[in-house]
């Protein structure tokens, strides 16, 4: 678009993950954030296929759906989205988003697993040091919504146990009274960076990890005694200090020191025991994770005498859950620390039929035996790399259980798996993170029996032979995509999608002669536009 302008409208609906939209003068505007029924002001940015991409500027009027009193930080804190809604209303919004996201993949009724406890469910918080406004007092909290430098005070946060707030407030006051400065991202000067608090619901043990630079000396013994004296409901079990001088605004353990207590806190999940260290991955909502894993196990069916591959296995929680019923489970994970933790946990839980392998799924999957009965997929938020789909399916699993923390990338991956001869049997959603836009999903896929076929008698005059002969040049396809979607696509992308659709593609004589040439994959939005063009020209 040539000129940005401000537009006012009432939100008509929301697409996952929390991308709202409204129509004004026959133009559709979409933007991040918002709730259906809110009157908002947005700033237009650029024209896209689905409408005009915009930026949320201001809430002018609340929605009639907003009937609840949120926590004090709501609207400023960037953590929660639906604090002002009744939980049933929030659930309905999420159901509708999921229905639209998967509408071309799954036609059955979507089952939504709500969370019974919508407050104090998180077991980990990562706070940042900063100020609420330039020159303001030292603040320890979460980043303000849409603000990189400003920190929001989280007093009254209701998605964590009150012990979190006791620890956070005490640490903030301790360093504020001591006159210490926070680490400034612009100048890379200052001491205080982050505070990570972890909580084990089973044992009520608390792990505290203070993250600082190495620029200023401070009294660690006094800090430990202050924390030990706090009147928490649980127990301060471990206190760590992480030294981080990297420029990145992330918790990076360049040096990790245990200042007090045990190296870990103890948690249980489905009868299995886990030791959580400062940088262990563990489900942020254990109670809902139990329901999710139990359902995944049910969907996998009878596992007696069967072999299971758990890809992207992390610290091995799912592998160990499945190992209680399967004959043999292999877990593959690229992060070495997670693999070592998984091995130790399996040993403590007395599981001898589970083996953990460190390495990239794309490479290690080829080293295993070719045939697998059940395949469990639980990839990171980016989903499965497109190059890994074929090697994964070459293991010929009869059953696939795909767990995802990002429905958008799961929907993309499911589309590719279905094209390889699988059927989507079940698709269910778990509200792992109430009050936020996030949900977890579990999908059950089964391999189609390609040896079975149905004989159908057709008269020749019923066939449209011309449709199979229809062709369009690359230039015609590019022109159609540009006019219809305001999007440019390359010959390379068109060739990739034609191959996916089983269409004949000529040899490319202009390919680079260099070794290890990286060929870009067609982005999902351009693939959709190219497929639309191929359908228009009756090529598919």
C-alpha positions in Angstrom: 0.0 0.0 0.0 1.2 3.5 -0.8 -0.1 5.3 2.2 -0.7 4.1 5.7 -4.0 5.3 7.4 -5.9 4.7 10.5 -9.2 2.8 10.3 -11.9 2.1 13.0 -14.0 -1.0 13.1 -15.7 -3.6 15.2 -14.0 -7.0 15.3 -16.1 -9.7 13.5 -14.1 -12.7 14.3 -10.7 -14.3 15.0 -8.4 -16.8 13.3 -5.8 -18.8 15.0 -3.6 -17.7 16.6 -5.6 -14.6 17.7 -5.6 -12.8 14.3 -8.7 -10.6 14.4 -10.4 -9.0 11.4 -13.2 -6.6 10.5 -14.7 -5.3 7.2 -15.1 -1.6 6.5 -16.2 -0.3 3.1 -15.9 -3.7 1.5 -12.3 -4.0 2.6 -11.1 -6.6 5.1 -8.6 -5.6 7.7 -6.7 -8.1 9.9 -4.3 -7.7 12.8 -2.9 -9.4 15.8 -4.9 -9.3 19.1 -8.4 -8.3 20.0 -11.7 -10.0 20.9 -14.8 -10.4 18.8 -17.1 -7.4 19.4 -14.4 -4.9 20.4 -14.3 -1.5 18.7 -10.7 -0.8 17.7 -8.5 1.6 15.9 -5.8 0.0 13.6 -3.1 1.3 11.3 -2.9 -0.2 7.8 0.4 -1.6 6.7 0.3 -3.6 3.5 -2.0 -5.4 1.2 -2.2 -9.2 1.4 -4.1 -12.0 -0.2 -6.6 -12.2 2.7 -7.0 -8.5 3.1 -5.1 -5.5 4.4 -2.6 -6.3 7.1 -2.8 -3.8 9.9 -1.4 -3.0 13.4 -3.6 -2.8 16.4 -3.4 0.8 17.9 -6.1 1.3 20.4 -9.1 -0.4 22.1 -12.0 2.1 21.9 -14.9 0.0 23.3 -15.0 -3.4 25.1 -16.9 -6.3 23.7 -20.2 -7.4 25.2 -18.5 -10.8 25.7 -16.2 -9.3 28.3 -18.1 -9.9 31.5 -15.3 -10.9 33.9 -12.9 -8.8 36.1 -9.4 -9.6 34.9 -6.2 -9.5 36.9 -4.7 -6.0 37.5 -2.0 -6.4 34.8 -4.4 -7.4 32.1 -4.2 -5.3 29.0 -0.7 -4.2 29.8 0.9 -7.6 30.3 1.5 -9.5 27.1 0.8 -12.9 28.7 -3.0 -13.4 28.7 -5.6 -12.6 26.1 -8.9 -13.9 27.5 -8.9 -12.8 31.2 -12.0 -10.6 30.7 -14.1 -13.5 29.4 -16.1 -16.3 31.1 -14.2 -19.5 30.5 -17.0 -21.0 28.4 -16.8 -18.0 26.1 -13.1 -18.4 25.8 -13.6 -22.1 25.0 -16.2 -21.3 22.3 -13.7 -18.8 20.6 -11.0 -21.4 20.6 -13.3 -24.1 19.2 -14.3 -21.8 16.3 -10.7 -21.0 15.6 -9.8 -24.7 15.4 -12.8 -25.5 13.3 -11.7 -22.9 10.7 -8.1 -23.9 10.8 -8.7 -27.6 10.1 -11.9 -27.3 8.0 -10.3 -28.8 4.8 -8.6 -31.6 6.7 -11.1 -33.0 9.2 -14.9 -33.1 8.7 -15.9 -34.9 11.9 -16.9 -33.2 15.2 -13.9 -31.6 16.9 -13.6 -32.7 20.5 -12.3 -30.0 22.9 -10.8 -30.9 26.3 -11.3 -27.9 28.7 -9.2 -27.4 31.8 -11.1 -27.7 35.1 -8.6 -25.4 36.9 -8.1 -22.1 34.9 -6.0 -20.4 37.6 -2.6 -21.2 39.2 -1.9 -23.9 36.6 1.6 -22.9 35.4 4.7 -24.4 36.9 7.3 -22.0 35.4 7.6 -18.3 35.0 10.5 -16.3 33.4 10.6 -12.7 34.7 12.7 -9.9 33.3 14.3 -6.9 35.1 13.7 -3.4 33.7 11.5 -0.4 34.4 7.8 0.4 33.6 8.8 3.7 32.1 12.0 5.5 31.3 13.8 6.5 34.5 11.3 4.6 36.7 12.2 2.4 39.6 13.6 -1.1 39.1 10.8 -3.5 38.2 10.8 -7.3 37.9 7.9 -8.7 35.8 6.9 -9.5 32.2 7.4 -7.6 29.1 4.5 -5.1 28.4 2.4 -6.0 25.4 4.1 -4.7 22.2 7.0 -3.2 24.2 10.5 -4.5 23.9 12.0 -2.3 26.7 9.2 -1.8 29.2 8.5 -4.2 32.0 5.0 -4.8 33.5 4.5 -5.4 37.2 2.6 -8.7 37.6 1.1 -8.2 41.0 -2.1 -10.2 41.2 -1.2 -12.6 38.4 -3.7 -15.5 38.7 -2.3 -18.2 36.4 0.4 -19.1 38.9 0.5 -20.2 42.6 0.8 -17.2 45.0 4.3 -18.4 45.9 5.5 -17.1 42.5 4.4 -13.6 43.4 6.0 -13.8 46.8 9.3 -14.8 45.4 9.1 -12.2 42.5 8.2 -9.3 44.8 10.8 -10.2 47.4 13.6 -10.3 44.8 12.4 -7.0 43.2 12.4 -5.3 46.6 15.8 -6.8 47.6 17.6 -5.4 44.6 15.7 -2.2 44.5 16.6 -1.4 48.1 20.2 -2.3 47.3 20.4 0.2 44.4 21.3 -2.4 41.8 20.7 -1.6 38.1 19.1 -3.8 35.5 21.0 -4.9 32.3 20.3 -2.3 29.6 19.9 -3.9 26.1 21.1 -0.7 24.3 24.3 -0.2 26.2 24.9 -3.8 27.5 25.6 -2.4 30.9 24.1 -3.4 34.3 23.7 -6.5 36.5 20.2 -7.9 36.7 18.7 -9.8 33.7 16.1 -12.4 34.6 14.5 -14.4 37.3 13.2 -17.9 36.6 10.9 -19.6 39.1 9.9 -23.3 38.8 7.3 -25.2 40.9 6.6 -28.9 41.4 2.9 -29.5 42.1 3.5 -33.0 43.5 6.2 -32.1 46.0 5.5 -28.3 46.3 9.2 -27.7 45.9 10.4 -24.4 44.4 13.5 -23.7 42.3 14.7 -20.1 41.9 17.3 -19.2 39.3 18.6 -15.6 39.2 20.3 -14.5 35.9 22.8 -11.7 36.0 25.8 -10.3 34.1 29.2 -10.6 35.6 29.7 -6.8 35.7 28.9 -6.1 39.4 29.6 -8.0 42.6 26.7 -8.8 44.9 26.1 -10.7 48.1 25.0 -14.2 47.2 24.9 -15.5 50.8 22.5 -12.6 51.9 20.3 -13.2 48.8 20.0 -16.9 49.7 19.1 -16.2 53.3 16.4 -13.7 52.2 14.8 -16.3 50.0 15.0 -19.0 52.6 13.1 -16.8 55.1 10.2 -16.1 52.8 6.8 -17.3 54.2 5.9 -19.4 51.1 3.3 -22.2 51.1 5.7 -24.6 49.4 9.4 -25.0 50.1 12.4 -23.2 48.6 14.3 -26.3 47.5 16.9 -25.0 45.1 18.5 -21.6 44.5 20.8 -21.1 41.4 22.8 -18.2 39.9 23.3 -18.1 36.2 25.9 -15.7 34.7 25.0 -14.5 31.3 27.1 -11.9 29.4 25.7 -12.7 25.9 24.0 -9.8 24.0 20.8 -11.9 23.4 17.8 -11.1 25.5 17.4 -14.7 26.6 18.3 -16.9 29.5 21.6 -18.4 28.4 23.6 -20.5 31.0 27.2 -19.4 30.3 27.9 -20.2 33.9 25.6 -22.0 36.3 26.2 -22.2 40.1 24.0 -23.9 42.7 23.9 -21.5 45.7 21.6 -23.6 47.9 19.7 -26.9 48.2 19.4 -29.8 45.7 20.2 -29.7 42.0 16.6 -30.4 41.1 13.0 -30.4 42.2 10.9 -33.5 42.1 7.7 -33.9 40.1 5.4 -36.8 39.2 3.4 -37.4 36.0 1.2 -40.5 35.5 3.1 -42.4 38.1 6.5 -41.5 36.7 9.1 -39.5 38.6 10.9 -36.6 37.1 13.8 -34.4 38.3 13.5 -30.8 37.0 16.7 -28.7 36.8 16.9 -25.0 35.8 17.0 -25.7 32.1 15.0 -29.0 31.8 12.0 -28.9 29.5 8.8 -30.0 31.3 5.2 -29.4 30.4 4.2 -26.0 31.9 0.8 -27.4 32.8 1.3 -30.9 34.3 -2.4 -31.6 35.1 -3.5 -31.1 31.5 -0.3 -32.8 30.2 -1.4 -35.9 32.0 -4.8 -35.9 30.2 -3.1 -35.2 26.9 -0.6 -38.1 27.3 -3.3 -40.5 28.6 -5.5 -39.7 25.5 -2.5 -40.1 23.1 -1.9 -43.5 24.7 -5.5 -44.5 24.2 -5.6 -43.4 20.6 -2.5 -45.5 19.8 -4.5 -48.6 20.6 -3.2 -52.0 21.7 0.6 -51.7 22.1 1.3 -55.2 23.2 4.3 -56.6 21.3 4.5 -53.4 19.3 7.4 -51.1 18.5 7.0 -47.3 19.0 9.2 -44.4 17.6 8.9 -41.2 19.6 10.4 -38.4 17.4 11.4 -35.1 19.0 11.2 -36.9 22.3 12.6 -34.0 24.5 13.2 -35.2 28.1 11.4 -38.5 27.3 8.1 -38.0 29.0 6.0 -39.4 26.2 8.4 -42.2 25.5 8.2 -43.4 29.1 4.4 -43.2 29.1 4.3 -45.4 26.0 7.0 -47.7 27.3 4.6 -48.9 30.1 2.5 -50.7 27.5 4.7 -51.1 24.3 7.3 -53.8 23.7 10.0 -51.3 22.7 10.2 -47.5 22.4 12.9 -45.5 20.6 13.1 -41.8 21.4 15.0 -39.4 19.1 16.0 -35.9 20.3 18.6 -33.4 19.0 19.3 -31.7 22.4 22.0 -33.7 24.2 21.1 -32.4 27.7 17.5 -33.5 27.2 18.6 -37.0 26.0 20.8 -37.5 29.1 18.0 -36.4 31.3 15.6 -38.8 29.6 18.0 -41.7 30.1 18.4 -40.9 33.8 14.7 -40.6 34.3 13.9 -43.9 32.6 16.5 -45.6 34.7 14.9 -44.2 37.9 11.5 -45.3 36.7 12.8 -48.9 36.1 12.0 -48.8 32.3 14.3 -51.1 30.4 12.4 -51.2 27.1 13.0 -47.6 26.1 16.1 -46.3 24.3 17.0 -42.6 23.7 19.1 -41.5 20.7 20.7 -38.1 20.4 20.7 -36.6 16.9 18.6 -35.0 14.2 15.4 -36.9 13.4 16.1 -36.6 9.6 19.4 -38.4 10.0 18.8 -40.8 12.9 15.5 -42.2 11.5 17.4 -43.9 8.7 19.7 -45.7 11.2 16.7 -47.5 12.8 14.9 -50.6 11.6 12.7 -49.9 8.6 9.4 -51.0 10.0 7.6 -49.4 13.0 4.1 -50.1 14.4 3.3 -46.7 16.0 4.9 -43.4 15.3 4.6 -40.6 17.9 5.4 -37.1 16.7 5.7 -34.1 19.1 7.8 -31.6 17.2 8.7 -28.0 18.4 6.5 -25.0 17.4 8.0 -24.9 13.9 6.6 -28.3 13.2 8.3 -31.0 11.1 10.8 -30.0 8.5 9.4 -30.7 5.0 12.5 -32.7 4.1 11.9 -35.0 7.1 8.3 -36.0 6.1 9.3 -38.7 3.5 12.1 -40.3 5.6 9.8 -40.4 8.6 7.0 -42.1 6.6 9.5 -44.5 5.1 9.4 -46.3 8.4 5.9 -47.4 7.2 4.0 -46.8 10.5 0.5 -48.3 10.6 -0.5 -45.7 13.2 0.7 -42.1 13.8 -0.1 -40.1 16.9 0.8 -36.4 16.2 0.9 -34.1 19.3 1.4 -30.4 18.7 1.8 -27.2 20.6 1.2 -25.2 17.4 -2.0 -26.2 15.5 -1.0 -24.0 12.5 2.2 -26.0 11.7 0.4 -29.2 12.5 -2.3 -28.5 10.0 0.4 -27.8 7.4 2.2 -31.1 8.2 -1.0 -33.1 8.3 -1.8 -32.0 4.8 1.5 -33.4 3.6 1.1 -36.7 5.5 -2.5 -37.2 4.1 -1.1 -36.9 0.6 1.3 -39.8 1.4 -1.6 -42.3 1.9 -2.8 -41.7 5.5 -6.3 -41.0 6.9 -7.0 -38.6 9.7 -9.1 -40.6 12.1 -9.3 -38.3 15.2 -8.4 -34.7 16.0 -8.8 -33.5 19.6 -7.8 -30.3 21.4 -6.6 -29.7 24.9 -6.7 -26.3 26.6 -3.2 -26.5 27.9 -3.0 -22.7 28.5 -6.3 -21.2 29.5 -6.5 -17.4 29.3 -4.0 -17.4 26.5 -4.5 -18.0 22.7 -2.5 -21.3 22.8 -3.9 -24.9 22.7 -2.4 -28.3 22.3 -3.7 -30.9 19.8 -3.5 -34.6 19.3 -4.2 -36.2 15.9 -4.6 -39.9 15.1 -3.7 -41.1 11.6 -3.9 -44.5 10.1 -2.4 -45.9 6.9 -4.8 -46.5 4.0 -4.9 -50.0 2.5 -3.7 -49.2 -1.0 -4.1 -52.8 -2.1 -7.9 -52.5 -1.8 -9.7 -50.8 -4.6 -13.3 -50.4 -5.9 -14.3 -51.2 -9.5 -16.5 -48.5 -11.0 -18.0 -48.8 -14.5 -18.1 -45.5 -16.4 -19.3 -44.8 -19.9 -16.9 -42.8 -22.1 -19.3 -39.9 -22.5 -19.2 -39.5 -18.7 -15.5 -38.6 -18.7 -14.2 -35.1 -19.3 -11.0 -36.0 -21.2 -10.3 -32.4 -22.0 -9.8 -31.6 -18.3 -6.9 -34.0 -18.0 -5.3 -32.4 -21.1 -5.7 -28.8 -19.9 -2.4 -27.0 -19.6 -1.1 -23.6 -18.7 2.3 -22.1 -19.2 4.4 -20.9 -16.2 3.8 -17.3 -17.2 0.0 -17.8 -17.3 0.2 -19.4 -13.8 2.3 -16.5 -12.5 0.0 -13.9 -14.0 -3.1 -15.6 -12.5 -1.5 -15.7 -9.0 -0.4 -12.1 -9.3 -3.8 -10.8 -10.3 -5.8 -13.0 -8.0 -3.6 -12.9 -4.8 -1.3 -9.9 -5.4 1.6 -12.3 -5.0 4.6 -13.1 -7.1 5.7 -16.7 -7.5 8.8 -18.2 -9.2 9.1 -21.0 -11.8 10.9 -23.0 -9.1 7.9 -22.8 -6.7 5.5 -23.7 -9.5 7.6 -26.8 -10.4 7.7 -27.9 -6.8 3.9 -27.7 -6.4 3.3 -29.4 -9.8 5.4 -32.3 -8.7 3.5 -32.5 -5.4 0.3 -32.7 -7.5 1.7 -35.5 -9.7 2.0 -33.3 -12.8 4.8 -33.8 -15.2 7.6 -31.2 -14.9 10.4 -30.7 -17.4 14.1 -30.9 -16.5 15.6 -27.6 -15.3 18.8 -27.0 -17.2 19.5 -23.8 -15.4 20.1 -25.5 -12.0 23.3 -24.4 -10.2 26.4 -26.5 -10.7 27.7 -25.7 -7.2 27.8 -28.5 -4.6 25.4 -28.3 -1.6 23.2 -25.8 -3.3 20.3 -24.8 -0.9 17.0 -24.9 -2.8 14.3 -22.9 -1.0 10.9 -24.6 -0.4 7.7 -22.9 -1.5 6.1 -21.1 1.4 2.6 -22.4 2.5 0.8 -19.3 1.4 2.3 -19.4 -2.1 1.7 -23.1 -2.4 -2.0 -22.5 -1.7 -2.1 -19.7 -4.4 -0.3 -22.0 -7.0 -2.7 -24.9 -6.3 -5.6 -22.5 -6.8 -4.2 -21.5 -10.1 -3.7 -25.2 -11.2 -7.3 -25.8 -10.3 -8.4 -22.7 -12.3 -6.6 -24.0 -15.4 -8.1 -27.5 -14.7 -4.7 -29.1 -14.4 -5.7 -30.7 -11.1 
